[in-house]
């Protein structure tokens, strides 16, 4: 199993503080069945240099091997969505997942910028595949999941769900949304988004059990998608399901049930 989103590199962002903590995170991941981790430090184009990230990753991989942990660390980044990303890409200033064609992009938590759909189109024209990091944590999508549909409507745009969201680590509303997104084929990957080595923080196995309850194929689909990203292969993703709008009586009943 491959984790495509992890802040495992030490001293780069708000993830691991040092190599000792990074190794603890790798050990926790391995206990959860993970044998490959994409290191995705926050990347804003100026505050971190790719060569610095690459050197830290190589050093960490050697320490992982010395510790006897059979886990591969792959290069990547979690890139903050900005209006100038297409321009930065043309200048070769972005970091792809495992040096392929997939970019992991993060929306602001409180809004979807007006330029987002145009940006996705421009990046697609430049042969990029986009993975949207944890859309379930974006407040506008939490309030209206249909907003995510418009972003996924373009070819080569996918979404990654945090395992913690699916098991309730981020609250009940986000858990409910996470389950809905899975059922509606609106997410395509499961990842940890791990930042620190803490007990019970890596919850892949718990999340996979929930995936089995939601549908027997979701877990295998997500694992296959992660493998394809590492191998830079296209995904065979199912079409998102559009739900019919419910009438006032159905909405009223759902509100009553939630309040009980």
C-alpha positions in Angstrom: 0.0 0.0 0.0 1.3 3.5 -0.9 0.6 6.7 1.0 0.7 9.6 -1.5 0.4 12.4 1.0 2.7 12.7 4.0 4.7 15.4 5.7 7.4 13.0 6.7 10.6 15.0 5.8 12.2 16.5 8.9 12.6 20.2 9.4 11.0 21.3 6.1 7.5 22.3 7.1 5.0 21.6 9.9 5.7 17.9 9.7 8.4 15.9 11.3 10.8 17.9 13.5 13.8 15.7 13.0 15.0 12.4 11.5 14.1 10.5 14.7 10.5 11.5 14.4 10.5 10.8 10.7 11.6 7.2 11.4 8.9 6.8 14.0 6.4 8.0 11.3 7.7 5.5 8.8 7.5 2.7 11.5 3.9 3.6 12.3 3.0 3.6 8.6 4.7 0.2 8.0 2.6 -1.2 10.9 -0.5 0.0 9.0 0.6 -2.0 5.9 2.2 0.9 4.0 5.3 0.1 2.0 5.7 3.3 0.0 5.4 6.9 1.1 5.4 10.0 -1.0 7.0 12.9 0.9 4.8 15.9 0.2 6.1 18.9 2.2 4.1 22.2 1.8 5.5 23.9 -1.3 4.9 27.5 -2.1 7.6 28.0 -4.7 9.9 30.2 -2.8 10.4 29.0 0.7 11.7 25.6 -0.2 14.1 24.6 -2.9 13.7 21.3 -4.8 17.4 20.4 -4.3 17.1 20.8 -0.6 14.0 18.6 -0.4 15.7 16.0 -2.6 18.8 15.9 -0.4 16.7 15.5 2.8 14.7 12.7 1.2 17.7 10.8 0.1 19.2 11.0 3.6 15.9 9.9 5.1 15.7 6.9 2.8 19.2 5.8 3.9 18.2 6.0 7.5 15.0 4.1 6.8 17.0 1.3 5.2 19.5 1.3 8.0 16.6 0.9 10.5 15.5 -2.3 8.6 12.2 -0.8 7.5 11.2 -2.0 4.0 9.5 1.3 3.0 10.3 3.3 -0.1 10.2 7.2 0.1 9.2 9.0 -3.1 9.6 12.7 -3.9 6.6 15.0 -4.1 5.0 18.1 -2.6 1.7 19.5 -1.5 1.4 22.7 -3.5 -0.8 25.6 -2.4 -3.2 26.7 -5.2 -2.2 30.0 -6.6 -3.2 31.9 -9.7 0.3 31.8 -11.1 0.9 28.0 -10.9 0.7 27.5 -14.7 3.4 30.2 -15.1 5.5 28.6 -12.4 5.1 25.3 -14.2 6.4 26.8 -17.5 9.5 27.9 -15.5 9.9 24.4 -14.1 9.4 25.5 -10.6 6.8 22.9 -9.4 7.3 19.4 -7.9 5.5 16.4 -9.3 4.7 13.2 -7.4 7.6 10.9 -8.0 8.7 13.1 -10.9 5.8 12.0 -13.0 2.8 14.1 -14.2 0.7 14.3 -11.1 0.5 17.4 -9.0 -0.9 17.4 -5.5 -2.7 20.7 -5.0 -4.3 22.1 -1.8 -7.3 24.5 -1.7 -7.6 27.1 1.1 -9.7 25.7 3.9 -12.2 28.6 3.8 -12.8 29.2 0.1 -12.4 28.0 -3.5 -10.6 30.7 -5.4 -12.5 32.0 -8.4 -9.7 31.1 -10.8 -9.5 27.4 -9.7 -11.4 25.9 -12.7 -9.4 28.0 -15.2 -6.2 27.0 -13.4 -7.0 23.3 -13.7 -7.8 23.7 -17.4 -4.5 25.5 -18.0 -2.5 22.9 -16.1 -4.3 20.1 -18.0 -3.4 21.7 -21.3 0.2 21.5 -20.1 -0.2 17.7 -19.6 -0.6 17.8 -15.8 -2.8 15.5 -13.9 -4.2 17.1 -10.7 -4.9 15.5 -7.4 -6.9 17.7 -5.0 -5.7 17.1 -1.4 -8.4 16.5 1.2 -11.3 18.4 -0.4 -13.5 17.2 2.5 -11.7 19.8 4.8 -12.6 22.7 2.5 -15.5 24.5 4.2 -17.4 25.4 1.0 -17.3 21.8 -0.1 -18.4 20.6 3.3 -21.4 22.9 3.0 -22.1 22.0 -0.6 -20.4 18.8 -2.0 -21.7 19.7 -5.5 -18.9 22.3 -5.7 -16.4 19.4 -5.9 -18.2 18.0 -8.9 -17.5 21.1 -11.0 -13.8 20.7 -10.2 -13.8 17.0 -11.1 -15.7 17.6 -14.3 -12.4 18.3 -16.2 -10.3 15.4 -17.5 -7.3 14.6 -15.4 -8.6 16.0 -12.1 -8.9 13.7 -9.1 -9.3 14.0 -5.3 -7.5 12.5 -2.3 -9.3 11.7 1.0 -7.6 11.8 4.4 -7.9 8.5 6.3 -8.4 10.5 9.5 -11.4 12.2 8.0 -13.0 8.9 7.2 -12.6 7.5 10.8 -13.9 10.7 12.4 -10.6 12.4 13.5 -11.8 15.7 12.1 -15.3 15.6 13.4 -18.6 14.0 12.6 -19.7 16.4 9.7 -16.4 15.8 7.9 -16.7 12.0 8.5 -20.2 12.1 7.0 -19.0 14.1 4.0 -16.0 11.7 3.5 -18.4 8.7 3.4 -20.6 10.5 0.9 -17.7 11.4 -1.4 -16.5 7.7 -1.4 -20.0 6.4 -2.2 -20.4 9.0 -5.0 -17.0 8.2 -6.6 -15.8 11.8 -5.9 -12.5 10.7 -4.3 -9.9 8.4 -5.8 -7.1 8.0 -3.2 -6.8 7.4 0.5 -3.8 9.1 2.2 -2.6 9.9 5.7 -1.6 13.5 5.5 0.6 12.6 8.5 2.5 15.5 10.2 3.8 14.0 13.5 4.5 10.7 15.1 1.7 10.2 17.6 -0.1 7.1 18.8 -3.1 6.2 16.8 -2.4 9.1 14.3 -1.9 6.7 11.3 -5.3 5.1 10.8 -5.1 3.5 7.4 -6.3 0.1 8.6 -9.4 1.6 10.3 -10.1 3.7 7.2 -9.8 0.6 5.0 -12.4 -1.3 7.1 -14.8 1.6 6.6 -14.1 1.5 2.9 -15.1 -2.2 2.9 -18.3 -1.4 4.7 -19.1 1.3 2.1 -18.3 -1.1 -0.8 -16.0 -4.0 -1.3 -14.1 -2.5 -4.2 -13.2 0.9 -2.9 -10.1 -0.1 -1.0 -8.6 -2.0 -3.9 -9.4 0.9 -6.3 -7.7 3.4 -4.1 -4.6 1.2 -3.7 -4.4 0.6 -7.4 -4.7 4.4 -8.1 -1.8 5.1 -5.7 0.3 2.6 -7.5 -0.5 4.1 -10.8 0.6 7.5 -9.6 4.0 6.2 -8.6 4.3 4.5 -12.0 3.0 7.7 -13.7 0.1 5.8 -15.4 -3.4 7.1 -16.1 -6.2 6.2 -13.7 -9.3 4.3 -14.7 -11.6 6.3 -12.4 -15.4 5.8 -12.2 -17.6 8.7 -13.1 -18.8 10.7 -10.1 -22.5 10.1 -9.2 -24.8 13.1 -9.3 -27.4 12.9 -6.6 -31.0 14.1 -7.3 -31.9 17.1 -5.2 -34.2 16.1 -2.3 -37.6 17.8 -1.7 -38.4 19.8 1.3 -39.9 16.9 3.2 -36.8 14.7 2.8 -34.6 17.6 3.9 -36.9 18.2 6.9 -36.7 14.5 7.9 -32.9 14.4 7.6 -32.7 17.5 9.8 -34.8 15.9 12.5 -32.7 12.7 12.4 -29.5 14.7 12.8 -30.9 16.6 15.8 -31.7 13.4 17.7 
